[in-house]
């Protein structure tokens, strides 16, 4: 007889996928923050 996977294992797998996905998205985001110089130019006029 095959058992259904426990809820604990399902949560472990979902949490692990979340950690991997978050790390991958942050690495992509960190690589793209160096590219646009327009963002810094838009922030500067708000200084007093």
Secondary structure, DSSP 8 states (H G I E B T S, - for coil): ------HHHHHHHHHHHHHHHHHHHHHHHHHHTTT-SHHHHHHHTT--
